[in-house]
């Protein structure tokens, strides 16, 4: 695969957000990005993009060669690390949510929680913990809790009253397997148990760090976090005047916020300083938005079989996406910029310890599903 060089011109902001420490809000900074878009003669909407644009994105997103090159340059075996940590997370999830009475609700919880998946959020939590000097065991309950909340969001997102989807991770969605009533309750149970699991099962961190971690997680999933993003996403369907700032608000809150929580929880429980936690927060916001930009691209370039979920559903629902607003090529360039900004936040850390997070940033940028 040939290397693609992206010339970003004057689009050189170090991060895409101004993080307000006092209010803990995320303020999008679009000044340089809008200037870049306005000055580009190559801007096209998705409706007018040529077939060569689709080919370009499909080829760039085939990132196996890129990931291999990154591993060879760093000496870090990312695939082995990912496989090992994912196995550990799966074992911990299996143990945390075991089959017990009432069987139906636990079967439904396990059906979606143990259905596979990349386990990106737990890996981010663990890698952040290790980066600041913590042990995997300290982060594992929080890593599992984030995955429980992520699974809850998928179960609820697939419901007929939301996205009305039939396929998730290559299997029938939870409500198709257990009914809408049980699916709603399974999501509720995973959400509440996530907080219990962090509070009760975390060993090796001080009580104040555990309380701080619980607070971060609650804010991430609540009315100013994931829920806020979902609400604005729902109420934006079919609108014709949605701009980039509006779209970014949706995805920073709907998608990025939970990846941010994963990283920040790991850093807090691992004993990171306030400066380290906030630098890792900025890293996480960038890769969180990167995750969604790539997700939008894959939704219009991959099949349902390749994705393990229904492809093209955002287009059918007339949802605003990055390819719809920017075109595929500009979406890909934006993803490259987000990846570079994320990695830049890790420069101050020991690069050997930072290798898993750097590799995860590249993995998110070049993933295929």
C-alpha positions, 0 to 999 in steps of 0.5 A: 500500500502506498503512503498518502501524504496529506497537506494541511496547509495552515490548518495547524491548531494543536488540538480541536477543542478548548477545554474549560477547566472550570465548567468541564465543558468541551468547546469546539474550536473551528476557526482554522478548520473553517478557513481550511475548508473555505480555501480548499478547491477540492471541497465536495459534498458527499452527493457530488463526490466522484467514484475516485473519492470513494476509492481513495478513502477505501484504500487509505482505510486499509491500514494493515500495512500502516499498522505493521510499519508503526509496529516495526518502527516502535518495536511494540507488538500492538496486536499481541498487546491487544489480544492479551488485554482483550482476553483479560477484559473478556475474562473479567467481564465474564466473571463480573456478570455471571449467570444467576437469578433472575436468569433472563436479565443476566442472559440478556446482559451477557448476550450483548456484553460478551458478544465480542467487539474490539474492547477499545475503551477498556484497553484505553483505560488500562493503557492510561493507567499503566502509562502513569505508573499504575497496575492493570489490576487497579484499572480493570474494574473501571475498564469493565465498567466503561464497557458495560456502559458502552454496551448499554448505549448500544442496546438502547441505541438499537431499540425501535424507538431510537435507531431501530436496528436489527444487527449488532456485532454480527448478531441479532440486536438485544431486543430482537433476541429478548424483546424490547422490555428485557432489552431496556432492562438489560441496558438499565442493569448494565448501567447501574452495575457499572458504578457498583463495580467500580465502587466495590471491586477497585483494589489498590486505589485510594477512596478519594481516587475511586470517588473521583473516578465514579464522578467522572463516569457519571458526568460522561454518561449523564445529561451533559455527556452521552445523553446530551449527544443522543438527544441532539442527534435525535432532534437533528435528524432531517435538518438541512441547516446543521453545521460542523459545530453542531455535528461536533457537539453531537459526536463529542458528547455521544461518542468521544465522551465515553472514550475520554472517560475510559482514559481519564479513569485509568489515569486517575486510578493509576495515580496520575498527576492533575497535569497528566490527567488533563493531557490524557483527557485532551488525547482522549477527546481527539481520538474520541472524535477520530473514532466517530469520523472514521465510523461515519466514513466506514458507514458509507464505504463498507458493507453490513457483513464487513461492519457487523452492523447495518451499513448506510443506516445514517444515510437512510435516517437522513442523519448529518455525518462528516462525509455528508458535510465535508465529503469523503476526502476532507473527512479523511484529512480531518481524521488524519489531523485528529490522530496527529493531534492525539499523538502530540499530547503523548510526546511528554510521556515516556515513549515506551510506556506511551506505545500502547496509546500511540498504537491505539490512536493509529488503530482507531484511525485505520480500523476496518469495522 
